[in-house]
């Protein structure tokens, strides 16, 4: 099993959710996040004063899938979230040793 974490722009969430549904992902976890990378934030003007917005709003998606689905999930997320501009985000893939569905006791692939 693989855990795929993606940091994307918030307005791309619906497109990514649809793309994941099309490749057979049945559930995702979504968390609101703030951060910056090469963007390094930006400057805004408020009541005549300039200030730097260091942390930009992002969305973090997490999904655990069987190994054979991981590449398709990464491609789906990348394709649906890409705008071609700085700050599109990142995707991380990690191995998962074990999974357990608490309600039924199902383990590993059956649990996801």
C-alpha angles and dihedrals in degrees: 000000000000131000112216118198120187130185109202142162111277096236090060095060097097093049091049092047091054092047091051091049090053093055092049105263108152101189142017137180117227125195129181109235141175126212149120139226127169088342089073090198124273142254122259133186119230122176091338096310124108118222135173121243101209100175117052123202114261138164123232117209123194125189133165115209138168114273093252092059099046099090092049091049092051091049091048093051093045094048095047097043101043117110096161092240130110113275098039088135142231138278123213126192121200133174118249117212099196144355131196129192102218097206098054105018091238113156138214116333092008089054095057 
